[in-house]
Amino acid sequence: MGDTNPKKDAGQLEAEISRLKSELDRLRRERAAWLGKYESTPKREALFETISGVQLAPLYTPLDIGVQDSGYTEKLGFPGEYPFTRGPYTTMYRTRLWTMRQFSGFGTAEQTNERYKYLLDHGQTGLSVAFDFPTLMGYDSDDPRSEGEVGVCGVAISSLADMETLFDGIPLSDVSVSMTINGPALMLYCFLLATAEKQGVDLRELRGTIQNDILKEFMAQHAWIYPPEPALKIITDIFEWSSARAPKFNTISISGYHIREAGATALQELAYTLKNGFTYVEKGIERGLDVDDFAPRLSFFWDVHNEFFEEIAKFRAARRIWARHLREKYGATNPESWRLRTHAQTAGVSLMAQQPENNIARVAYQGLAAVLGGTQSLHTNALDETLALPTEKAVRIALRTQQILAYETGVANVIDPLAGSYYVEWLTDRMEEDAEEIFAEIDSMGGVVHGIEEGYFQQQIALSAERFQREVEADKRTIVGVNDFTGGNEEMDIDTLKIGPEVERKQRTRLADLRARRDAGEVERTLERLGAAAQGEENLMEPVLAAVRAYATLGEIRHTLERVYGRFREPVFF
Amino acid sequence: MAERKIRVLVGKPGLDGHDRGAKVVAAALRDAGMEVIYTGLHQTPDQIVQAAIQEDVDVVALSILSGAHMTLFPKVVKLLREAGAGHVLVTGGGIIPTEDMEKLRALGVGRLFGPGTSTSEAVEYIRGWFAENRGNEED
């Protein structure tokens, strides 16, 4: 940064420049000399590269981030200001700590309602709903395809009635709710909206998030229903309706998490996720929406894995890339559109079944990286999640891990404390450059949807997963308790949560009761009306809300739309 | 005489979308010289058994991370038997508690593998089973 004191005369400036020059020469000389010493000393047998395959220098100095032009204002700026590298908000954790939001759900709506109340009682500050597989796929609990899966991996929600039970006694006016739902996001969002209405909440004030990111479902998570084009049409309907009717609700959480868990590297996660985000922006603009009307409600969701500094750099690079593209490419003028806000979750895939208590340490380091990266909310995994759904005790330890981070370590005191670290800045720049290369590659193949249909992303992700597994099996990478330090693997005495078959029976009974007691004529009329709306270009939000209020079930709405849109067929390969 | 290649169907039954493990294992079995068919996601037990018969496989390897293993494994075993293919080995892996592995074993399911297993362990197990049970057959 230049000194702008006007009183300095030319002679003084010249002297300063020559001093900087000689400092730079000295730095170059001394670095070369140091490298000579470094090269001649024996090293440990280890891979000095990130999991993404980025080769790491042993040391970073001002030379690696361009000492002549540090580009501070252009590349970093200030927290809450373009390009947001140093954080999305001006005061960050000095104003408000991140939201501690544990993803949770199992069994029936009653059971999960109890768990939510337990978490809120223990100081959790937001809710995050985990649905079971039938719900994630848009099947009712009594559908034959749901057999054996009801309430097992999350909570079973088949209708507005279940959603009302889920939030019984939990005021949606005060507690923000995030829902991991994608293929049938439209239906579950409407269940939530209708529940809020019944609680007397003004939808204009309702806060919360639906994941609603179908592109990453095709790439990695695989809970899809309809093919890409109608699925994107539905998402754009949600953007359009919500920008007027529920303007504080986050209508999408563009997620790298599942892409990463499926095997992608941090770099692939970063690039694919942002590219998905740009695709949603383009769809909104194509619909004729003003980018500044919907972009402020787009939010993100990152995985936070073991590679500590790369994770931090990923969060920082993501904010800068998003801001630059939204402003420069998509013409957004509202700073809210440039601001990337994110949720983060520690890496489920990094948890080990061997010596599961060690997972507490993994989760703590990952949580630290998320906070140093500037996350807005965080889920820390429970130590037993590689074995089963977590027990109450395991969930409490996970939450306590965040509280220790927030209240004991002091990491929330200074904003973006790693800025200016030669290594972190170099890695942030590097990830941005590499992501731009991947964007260009995706463009050259005709964009995200085309890449999905061709299986490009799926293949790249699978290749990364295979590479990682091979490296572990060849002992190039060490995983404690798996390929080294295995003493203690025999002891396994932790309790796990079990979901019995009674959940499925209960859900079937509940649904049978609901079907008997609701106004069948009204259900039929609203579903017919929905089918007709889907045939045309109409926004589907109001027709779905009408069907939901009549207690049409998730499966009934799914099938009504499937008759119009068909179903996605994945390209199969390995 | 050249040894016959072991034919394996890698399947993802139920609604579970986690295919990282299935794909890594499928690739490892292929690299170990086996003939591998992968079903893709969201298959019903019926679809898996039909594919197994059509492809005349020696082994059906199921990946289940959804907790539905006590429903899906026994169904596949039962349907294979009904179709006269009871000789096919049903094995697999996923998030499956040890006591459930034992129960499934008693129902005729082969060895099941949990998280952290090396792919070479699965390869060795399938080769061993094949040598013992099918190794004398001619192509």
Contacts between the chains, C-beta under 8 A, distances in Angstrom:
chain1	res1	chain2	res2	distance
A	133	B	14	7.0
A	133	B	15	3.8
A	133	B	16	6.2
A	133	B	17	7.9
A	133	B	66	5.4
A	133	B	68	7.7
A	134	B	15	6.3
A	136	B	15	7.2
A	136	B	17	7.9
A	137	B	15	4.9
A	137	B	42	7.5
A	139	B	15	7.3
A	145	B	15	6.7
A	145	B	44	7.2
A	146	B	15	7.5
A	147	B	71	6.0
A	148	B	14	7.0
A	148	B	68	4.0
A	148	B	70	7.0
A	148	B	71	2.7
A	148	B	72	6.3
A	149	B	14	6.0
A	149	B	15	5.7
A	149	B	16	8.0
A	149	B	66	5.8
A	149	B	67	7.3
A	149	B	68	4.6
A	149	B	71	7.7
A	152	B	66	6.4
A	152	B	67	3.9
A	152	B	68	6.2
A	153	B	16	8.0
A	153	B	66	5.5
A	153	B	67	5.7
A	217	B	17	8.0
A	221	B	17	5.6
A	222	B	17	3.1
A	222	B	18	7.9
A	222	B	19	6.8
A	222	B	41	5.4
A	222	B	42	7.7
A	223	B	15	7.9
A	223	B	17	5.4
A	261	B	20	7.2
A	262	B	18	7.8
A	262	B	19	7.4
A	262	B	20	5.1
A	263	B	20	5.1
A	263	B	24	7.8
A	349	B	20	7.4
A	352	B	115	6.9
A	352	B	116	5.9
A	353	B	114	5.7
A	353	B	115	4.2
A	353	B	116	5.4
A	354	B	116	5.3
A	386	B	95	7.1
A	386	B	115	5.3
A	387	B	95	6.7
A	387	B	97	7.0
A	388	B	67	7.6
A	388	B	95	7.0
A	388	B	97	6.9
A	389	B	67	7.9
A	462	B	20	7.6
A	462	B	23	4.7
A	462	B	24	7.7
A	462	B	27	7.6
A	465	B	20	5.1
A	465	B	23	6.8
A	465	B	24	5.5
A	466	B	23	7.5
A	466	B	24	5.5
A	466	B	27	5.3
A	466	B	28	8.0
A	469	B	24	5.0
A	469	B	28	7.7
A	469	B	119	6.6
A	473	B	118	5.3
A	473	B	119	6.5
A	473	B	120	6.6
A	479	B	116	7.8
A	481	B	116	7.6
A	482	B	116	4.7
A	483	B	118	7.9
A	496	B	97	6.7
A	499	B	67	6.9
A	570	B	40	5.7
A	570	B	41	6.2
A	572	B	38	6.4
A	572	B	39	7.4
A	572	B	40	3.6
A	573	B	38	7.4
A	574	B	10	7.4
A	574	B	22	7.5
A	574	B	23	4.4
A	574	B	26	4.1
A	574	B	27	5.7
A	574	B	30	7.7
A	574	B	36	7.4
A	574	B	38	4.6
